[in-house]
């Protein structure tokens, strides 16, 4: 496969497509090995992905191997090509299209100057340089949601959570989903300030210490170890579902907000949680 093309599965769709598209447009090519028309458009998409790597990323999803994502995206006929931008579907087409039409499809998705600045800041390893780029983006549009979220993420990486919250406070008030997820992630990061090794040692010595299990779950989530974090919190729910006003269940809900509805862990955890509660 072309080096600029990535295979995406049910497990990483949320991260590789939804989250990534908040920084850079992502084009999803839903295909199957038996699909002749899919083989006709693939070279065109791959050539454009190589020529216009700064404008978008191309991912491929095998509908036979990833039925959950295929169903969620409404792939009743393939090839189905969907363009994602800012975490949402921006445009799509079904079937074979002439190269000129596919090129225009990419043109319509191409990032604005603000989008380019955000992408450059995201790729920048020097925080000061990243801040300079994001300040340029803010100057172009002070209320741009993507810029504010990028600034909040940068502040969060520096441990400056109060300023990060302030930057996205208006977005939260307006119900912005990405900002809400980021706010939840900040809460999880704060929980991670407690020494992880101490929490793990206590969990082994005192397996029925529910306060410790909940803290351990949140601390693991703060390092993005989501699966073991959910295991600890589900263990707390299993021992006492209503403990401290359902604190473990609330912590699970917080993590699932960060993961998003499309993540495989979200689906599995909701099923496990329902079995424990009901």
C-alpha positions in Angstrom: 0.0 0.0 0.0 1.1 3.6 -0.7 3.0 5.0 2.3 0.7 8.0 2.5 -2.4 5.7 3.0 -3.4 4.2 6.3 -5.6 1.2 7.0 -8.2 2.1 9.7 -10.3 -0.4 11.7 -13.3 -0.3 14.0 -11.0 0.0 16.9 -9.1 3.2 15.8 -11.7 4.9 13.7 -12.6 7.5 16.3 -8.9 8.5 16.8 -7.6 8.1 13.2 -10.6 9.8 11.5 -12.9 11.8 13.9 -10.2 13.2 16.1 -7.6 13.6 13.4 -10.0 15.5 11.2 -10.2 18.3 13.8 -6.6 19.1 12.8 -6.6 18.1 9.2 -9.2 16.9 6.7 -9.4 13.1 6.4 -10.8 11.3 3.4 -12.1 7.8 4.1 -12.2 5.2 1.2 -14.6 2.4 2.1 -13.8 -0.6 -0.1 -13.6 -4.4 -0.3 -11.2 -6.8 -2.1 -14.0 -8.1 -4.4 -15.1 -4.6 -5.5 -13.9 -3.8 -9.0 -15.0 -0.1 -9.0 -13.0 0.3 -5.8 -9.8 -0.6 -7.6 -10.6 2.0 -10.3 -10.8 5.0 -7.9 -8.0 3.8 -5.5 -5.1 4.9 -7.7 -6.6 8.4 -8.2 -7.2 8.9 -4.4 -3.7 7.6 -3.6 -2.1 9.9 -6.2 -3.9 12.9 -4.8 -2.9 11.9 -1.3 0.7 11.9 -2.3 0.6 15.1 -4.3 -1.5 17.0 -1.7 -0.3 15.5 1.6 -0.5 19.0 3.2 -4.2 19.3 2.4 -5.6 16.0 3.6 -5.0 12.4 4.8 -6.3 9.3 3.1 -7.4 6.3 5.0 -9.0 3.0 3.8 -11.6 0.9 5.6 -12.2 -2.7 4.5 -16.0 -3.0 4.9 -15.8 -6.8 5.2 -13.4 -6.6 8.1 -14.9 -3.6 9.8 -18.7 -4.0 9.7 -19.4 -1.8 12.6 -17.8 1.3 11.1 -19.2 0.4 7.6 -22.7 0.3 9.1 -22.3 3.5 11.1 -21.2 5.3 7.9 -24.1 3.9 5.9 -21.9 2.0 3.4 -24.7 0.2 1.6 -22.9 0.6 -1.7 -19.1 0.9 -2.4 -16.8 2.5 -3.2 -18.0 5.1 -0.7 -15.7 8.0 -0.2 -16.4 10.4 2.7 -14.5 13.6 3.6 -14.3 14.4 7.3 -13.5 17.9 8.6 -13.6 19.3 12.1 -14.9 16.0 13.4 -17.8 15.8 11.1 -18.8 14.5 7.6 -18.2 17.4 5.2 -19.0 15.7 1.9 -19.1 12.3 0.2 -19.7 10.4 -3.1 -20.6 6.9 -4.1 -19.3 4.9 -7.1 -16.7 5.7 -9.7 -16.1 9.3 -10.5 -13.8 10.9 -13.1 -10.4 12.1 -11.8 -11.4 15.8 -12.3 -14.5 15.3 -10.0 -12.4 13.6 -7.4 -9.8 16.4 -7.5 -12.6 18.9 -7.0 -13.9 16.9 -4.1 -10.5 17.3 -2.5 -10.4 21.0 -3.4 -13.6 21.5 -1.5 -12.2 19.9 1.6 -8.8 21.7 1.5 -7.9 23.5 4.7 -8.2 27.2 5.1 -5.3 29.4 6.3 -6.5 28.9 9.9 -6.6 25.1 9.4 -3.0 25.2 8.0 -1.8 27.2 11.0 -3.5 24.8 13.5 -2.0 21.8 11.7 1.5 23.4 11.7 1.2 24.1 15.4 0.1 20.6 16.1 3.2 19.2 14.3 5.5 21.7 16.1 7.7 20.2 18.9 8.6 23.7 20.2 5.8 25.1 22.3 6.8 28.7 21.8 6.8 28.2 18.1 3.4 26.5 18.3 2.0 29.4 20.3 3.2 31.9 17.7 1.4 29.9 15.0 -1.8 29.7 17.0 -1.7 33.4 17.8 -1.6 34.1 14.0 -4.7 31.9 13.7 -6.5 33.7 16.6 -5.7 37.0 14.8 -7.6 35.8 11.7 -10.6 34.7 13.7 -10.7 35.2 17.5 -13.7 32.9 17.9 -12.5 30.0 15.8 -13.3 26.8 17.8 -10.5 24.7 16.3 -7.9 27.3 17.3 -9.2 27.6 20.8 -9.2 23.9 21.3 -5.6 23.7 19.9 -4.5 26.4 22.4 -6.2 24.6 25.2 -4.5 21.3 24.3 -1.1 23.2 24.3 -1.8 24.7 27.7 -2.9 21.3 29.0 0.4 19.7 27.8 2.2 22.3 30.0 0.0 21.5 33.0 -1.7 24.9 32.8 -5.3 23.5 33.3 -6.9 26.7 34.6 -6.0 28.8 31.6 -6.9 25.9 29.3 -10.4 25.8 30.8 -10.7 29.5 30.4 -9.8 29.3 26.7 -12.6 26.9 25.9 -15.2 28.0 28.5 -17.4 29.7 25.9 -17.3 26.6 23.7 -18.4 24.5 26.6 -21.3 26.9 27.2 -22.4 26.5 23.6 -22.3 22.7 23.8 -19.2 22.1 21.6 -18.6 18.4 21.8 -14.8 18.5 21.2 -14.4 21.2 24.0 -16.5 19.1 26.3 -14.3 16.0 25.7 -11.2 18.1 26.3 -12.6 19.4 29.6 -13.3 15.9 30.7 -9.7 14.9 29.7 -8.5 17.7 31.9 -10.4 16.3 34.9 -8.8 12.9 34.3 -5.3 14.5 34.0 -5.8 16.1 37.4 -6.6 12.7 38.9 -3.3 11.5 37.5 -1.4 13.8 39.9 -1.6 11.0 42.5 1.3 8.6 42.4 0.3 5.7 40.2 2.6 3.1 41.8 1.2 3.8 45.3 -2.4 3.4 44.0 -1.5 0.1 42.3 0.2 -1.2 45.5 -2.8 -0.3 47.6 -5.1 -2.0 45.1 -3.2 -5.3 45.5 -3.1 -5.0 49.3 -6.7 -3.7 49.7 -8.8 -5.0 46.7 -12.0 -3.8 48.4 -10.8 -0.3 49.0 -13.2 1.4 46.6 -11.9 4.9 47.0 -8.5 3.6 45.9 -9.9 1.6 42.9 -11.7 4.7 41.6 -8.6 6.9 42.0 -6.5 4.3 40.3 -9.0 4.1 37.4 -8.9 7.9 36.9 -5.1 8.0 37.3 -4.7 5.3 34.6 -7.1 7.2 32.3 -5.0 10.4 32.8 -2.1 8.5 31.1 -4.5 7.3 28.4 -4.3 3.7 29.6 -8.0 3.5 29.1 -8.6 -0.2 29.0 -7.0 -1.0 32.4 -8.6 2.2 33.8 -12.0 0.9 32.8 -11.2 -2.5 34.3 -10.5 -0.9 37.7 -13.6 1.2 37.6 -15.8 -1.7 36.5 -14.4 -3.7 39.4 -15.5 -1.0 41.8 -19.0 -1.0 40.3 -19.1 -4.8 40.6 -18.2 -4.6 44.3 -20.7 -1.8 45.1 -22.6 -0.1 42.2 -24.0 2.8 44.3 -20.8 3.6 46.3 -20.4 7.3 46.9 -23.4 8.2 44.8 -22.2 6.0 41.9 -18.8 7.6 41.7 -17.2 4.7 39.7 -19.9 4.7 37.2 -19.6 8.5 36.7 -15.8 8.1 36.2 -16.6 5.4 33.5 -18.9 7.8 31.8 -16.2 10.5 31.8 -13.8 8.2 30.1 -16.3 7.1 27.5 -16.9 10.8 26.6 -13.2 11.1 25.9 -13.1 8.0 23.8 -16.3 8.8 21.8 -19.2 6.7 20.7 -17.3 5.1 17.8 -14.5 3.6 19.9 -14.6 -0.2 20.4 -13.9 0.2 24.1 -17.0 2.4 24.5 -19.3 -0.2 23.0 -17.8 -3.1 25.1 -17.8 -1.1 28.3 -21.4 0.0 28.0 -22.4 -3.6 27.6 -20.3 -4.6 30.7 -21.6 -1.8 32.7 -25.2 -2.5 31.9 -24.8 -6.1 33.0 -23.4 -5.0 36.3 -26.1 -2.4 37.0 -29.1 -4.1 35.7 
